[in-house]
């Protein structure tokens, strides 16, 4: 008999609807109880679609004393009083305007909503004065301190982050909007602020002396997202339904979910232990569709992120495996000297390894979904060639390589690079390396780029059913120099005992023609059997 599964909350971000509609829900209410009773003001940074808005809504229901919604959940056993507080909630993601007047109009609309409920004095004109008035009257009317919830505080700033004059003016407006927090501290019970990044956190909320940033505290790794333990204990029926649909085993379904949606690490605990966190948006979509797909990445294009990478001339092939101190990636982009803070805080890179003694962290893509989606979007942006044509080129190259036809594969790549418009920056060695990195990485899981060896690293290694390709490329030199490097650095040595055919491939680009000039493929003999 098939197990009846709960409804999946696709597009549902309200705690009440999830609880009353028998929706799939992983209980996070013990976290809610703890932060609500341990801190005065809390800041949490998490990537988009990671459950921040649902968390804010859950906090609102908790502080409104809606005990009935928490029946059977962890907070129900922890909370004894269930006091009803006046809650002021501001969802800054609702600000879609790219101009100052549009932002002011939206902030005005937000305040009017609470002024209808708590009143307004004629002399309250500025945003700060109106906020103070609302909070004081809410406190007087209810006899309870005010709870302030600010969701996606950085949303409006991200819209204009590359327009400095507009950004500076908007930051000043928001600083004024939030300034009453310090003035009204005595009547505020709790404040909670979420965002994707630490963008302008210090400059906007600098007056809050006791703001606690819990984003990298090990105790709150699982506050948003779904941990590996939660997946295996609370999602068993959902995993089995996915396995049945894909006609694979339960363990294989877990492996596929892990490969595609796991891998987020938001802190490093004792003994360098890190909590595995799955992307909840992708996981729920996969359960609902009973299929593995690119759900999180396809839900939004990170154009602001590509702008940051251009600004800092980021070499794409060097961001994965990057070793950095915390002050390089966990800082406000305002004081950043690279694109790392935006890449990390927005969820495109995560902590892969860490050393708690040196406080050095190795960063990388969290999982297959993020890596493939990111690179697939990046390739058309650096080539100015459409998604469809880029994808068709990749398919043709894969087909040629698996047919052991390296000449056709490289002819396709040569034609693709030659079609990049002349005004794009594709005549330097780093530019060629970036384009080749994207193309080769997107060929599939059997392609490895920038492969490290004892005395260096080769540009790429591709393994097919019948052939191992060891690839090295040069700019304005020769294919013979590339082949000689493969020999001198012994890149083929780890594969000599492999019975498959082995080819060393030298590729030379030329800045004159702005594409591949020539290539040469030479067979590498295998070791005799038994050696």
Secondary structure, DSSP 8 states (H G I E B T S, - for coil): ------B--TT---HHHHHHTTB-----HHHHHHHHHH-SEEEEE--TTSSHHHHHHHHHHHHTT-GGGGTTSHHHHH-S-----EEEEEEGGG---SSHHHHHHHHHHHHHHHHHHH---TT--SHHHHHHHHHHHHHHHHSS-EEEEEESTTHHHHHTTT-HHHHHHHHHHHHHHHTHHHHTGGGEEEEEEEESS-TTHHHHSTT-TTEEE-TT-GGGTTSSSEEHHHHHHH-HHHHHHHHHHHT--HHHHHHHHHHHH--B-----GGG----EE-HHHHHHHHHHTS---HHHHT---HHHHHHHHHTT--GGGTTTEEEEHHHHSS-GGG-SSSHHHHHHTTSSEEEEEETTTTEEEEE-SSHHHHHHHHHHHHHHHH---HHHHHHHHHHHHHHHHTT-HHHHHHHHHHHHHTS-TTSS-SSHHHHHHHHHHHHHTT-TTEEEEEEETTEEEEEEEE-SSEEEEEEEEESS-HHHHHHHHHHTTTTGGGTT--SEEEEEEEEEETTTTEEEEEEEEEE----TT-
